[in-house]
Amino acid sequence: MGMHRDDLADFLRRSRARLTPRDVGLTEGPRRRTPGLRREEVAVLAGMSADYYMRLEQARSPQPSVQMLAALTRALRLTVDERDHLYLLAGHRPPEGARAGEYLRPSLLYVLDRLDGVPVQVLSDLGDLLAQNDMAQALFGCVCTVAREDRNIVLRWFTEPDVRSRFAAEEHDDQARQLVADLRAAVGHRGDDEASLALVTRLRAASAEFTALWDRHEVAVRRSHPYRLLHPELGRIEFDCEVLATPAADQRLRVFTPPPGGTEALEMLRVLGPRHRHDTTAPRTSAERP
């Protein structure tokens, strides 16, 4: 990522101009000729030399470190969006957003309830199935007999043969590669945290196929992709999957829609949906959040 010195300098100047000493806990002092904080004040708040900060605003500085950017974020009272913009202008990847774990925001559960005309799932970035509606259960099957810690789509793909039986045979190799490449991206984004390392260790111990694919070090975040499925009651059906980001950095909403002219399978799933409402393990709500 390259550094955009001129844009960075402009953003810093304008961010400084939007603040008053009172905003950051300083006294107003003598009459000011221009609005906003002085450069020296920002430098003190950020714990850096006034000369270095002046060079940043004049587009003459070397690339600032992420520690320096974090200090500027605090000093200039930047929002999360402004912070991410600052990092990108300085040529760094923004910090990862907040994680929700298994907690599902009430607004996300509301969306899940309202999207009852198509299959919808909520997954973690590591592939843990956190929630799904009736249509998704009718499409992929109920997980009510699966322990919560085992409800991971990557783990089940490589350890439960029955899971693959719902996919057309010609899809198996691509599906396996895509699952592993997407997991590799998530693990890298998390920085090899405890949860991702535990999952990879478990998968490597359980599946030689997974280990071989993992060692290829392919990386590809799954976004939009087709599914060709062999449903036990409906036969061969096709769906397009759209992966949508949620406010949490570690959760994804997967929405399955039929391709043009393929609404017949959707109508049949709509009939089957209520018959698959067996999963009594509800996702945690705000009241149950630790």
N, C-alpha and C positions, 0 to 999 in steps of 0.2 A: 504494500500500500504506500503510495507516495504522499508526501506532505504538501499541502496547498498553503504556502506561506502567506500569500496576499489575502486569501479568504479567511485564514486563521487570524491574521492581524485585524482585519475588519470586524470579525465576529467578537474578538476580545474588546476592541474599542467600543463597540455598540453595547455589549453586555455591561461594561463598566459604566457607560453613560446612563444606563437605565436604573442604576442603584444610587441611593443617597446614603450618607454616613449613618443616618438613623436606621436604615435597613439592616446594617451589619453591626450595629451596636457601638458606633463611633460618635463623637460629638461633632457638631456642625463646624465649629472653628470659625476662622475669618471668612469674610465674604468670598464666594467662589465666582470666578469669571466664567466657568463653563459648568453645565450640569453633570451630575454623576460623581463617582469617586475619582480621586487622584490616582495616578499610576503608583505612587509611593504607598498609598493606602492598600491597594490591591496586593502589592508585593509583600507588605507586612502580613496581611491576612493569609497569604499563601505560603509564607515562610521562605521567600526567595529574595534575591537581591533586586533592588529597584532597577539596576542597569540591565539585568537579564530580562526582566519583564518589559522594559522599554524596548529592547531588541525584538521581543516577540511581537509587540504592537507595530514595530517598524518593518516587520518581515525580514529581519536580518539575523535571526537566531538559528542555531542548530535545532534538530528535531527534539522537542521536549520528551521526557520520559513519561511513562504512565503514572508514576508517582507524582510528577509535577502537574500532570493534567488533573489528577484527583484533587490536588491541593487547589488548583484554579477553580475546579467545579464547586468546591466548598466556599472559596472566597467570593466567587461571583454569584453564589446562590442559584446555580443552574438547575433547571428541571431535568428529569431523566432524558427527555428528548433532546434538550440542549446539550447535556453532557455527551450523549452519543454523537451528536453533530461535532462537538469539540474534538472528540477522539478521532473521528474520521478525517477531519481537516488536518489534524496533526499526524496522520498516517498510521494510526493504531486501531486495532479492533476494539469496539466498545466493550465495557464489562458486561458479563452475562446478567440478564434480568433476574428478578426474584423467581424462586421456584415454589410451586404449590404442593409438590408431592402427590399424595392421594386425595388431597382436599379439592373438592369441586366447588367453585364459586356458585352461589345461588343463581346468578344471571346465566351461567353456562348450563346449569340444570334446566332453567327456563327455556333456553334455546333448544336443548335436547328434547324437551317435552313438546315443543311447538313444531319441531321438524318430524312429525309423526307420519308423513306421507312418503318418506324415503328412509333407507337404512342409514343410521348415524351411530358412530362410536366416538368415545373420547379415549385417547391413548396418551401415555407418557412418552417422552422423547426416546425412552429405552424400549418402548413397545409394550408396556404394561396396560392391559385393558382395564380402564377405570369405570366405564359405564357404557351401556348401549341401549338403544330403544328396542321395542318389540320387532320392528322390521329387520333390524340387524341380527337379532336372535333368530328370526325365521330364516335369514340368509346364511349365517355362519354357524348357528347352533348355540345352545345354552351353555354357559360356563358354571352353572349352579353346582355341579359336582366337582369342580376344580378348586383346589385351595387357592386363597387369595394370592399367596406368594408365587403360585405357578401360572397365574393368568397373564402370561407374557407371550405375545404372538411369535416372537423369535424362538423362544424356548420351546413352545408347543410345536412349531413347525419342524424343529430338528429332533424332537424327542417323542412326538405322538404321531404315528403313521396315519391315524384317522383324520387328522387335520388336513393332510395333503389330499385325502380322498375327495375333498370338496373342490379341488382345483383340477382343471384339465391337465392331462399328463404333459402336454407340450409346454405348460406354464411352469413346471416344477423347477427347472434349472434357473430360469430368469427370476422366479420368485425368491429362490434361495439366495441368489447373488444380490438382489435388491435389498432383501432384509438385512443381510450382513453389511452391505455398503452403507445403508442408512444407520445401522447401529454403530458402525465405525465413526461416522460423522458425529453422532450424539456423544459418544465416549470422548472423542477429541474435543468437542465443545465444552464438555463438563470438566476437562482437565484430569481425567482418570480419577474421579472421586470414588468413594467407597462402594456406592451402589453399582456403578458401572463396572468396576473391577470385579466385584462379586458375581455379577451376571456373566461376564465374559469368562471368568474362571469356571463357573458352573457349566457353561455351554461347551467349552473346550474339553472338559472332562467327560461330557455326555455324548459328544458327537464328533467323530473324525471328519465328517463332511463339513461341519461348521469350522473346525480348526483349519482345514485346507483352504476354505474360502476366506477366513479371517487373515491367514498368512499372506494372501494376495494383496492385502492392504488397499482394496478398492473403497472409494468414498463417494457417496452420492445420496444427498437428501431426497427422500421420496416426497413428491408433491402431487402432480396429477398423473394417473396411470390407469390403464384398463385392467379389468378382472374378467377372466373367462372361467366360469365355475361349473361344476357338476353337482347340481342340487339333488339330494336324495328323493325329493318329491316332484320337482319341476324339471329335472333334466338339465341340459346344457343351457346356461343363461349368461348374459354379459352385462357388466356394469362398468361405469367410469367412476373412479374415485378421485375426489378433490380433497386435498389435505389443507386445512385452514389453521393458521396460527391463532392462539388464544393469548389473553393478557399475560399468562404465566409462561415463563421461558421453557418449561419442561412438559407442556401439555399441547396436544394437537386434536383438532376436531376432524374426523373423517366422514365425508358425506358421499354416499353412493347413489348415482343417478343412472338411469338407463340411457344407452345411446339412442340417437334418432331412430324412431320406429320400433323401439324395444320396450314399450310401456306394458306389454302383456305380462311379462314376468313381474313387473312392479305391482300390477293389480292382483296377481296371484299371491304374492308375498303379503299384500295388505290383508288378504283373507287368512293367511297362515299366521300372521303376527300374533294375535291374542292367544293362540294355542301354544306359543312358545314362551309365555310369560311365567317362567318357573324360577327365575333367579331372585331369591329373597334377600340376597346380600346387597344392601343398598350402599352407594358411595357415601363417604362421610360428608356431613353438612357442616355449616359454620359452627353449630352448637357442639359438634363432636370433635372439632379440630383441636389437636393437642396444643 
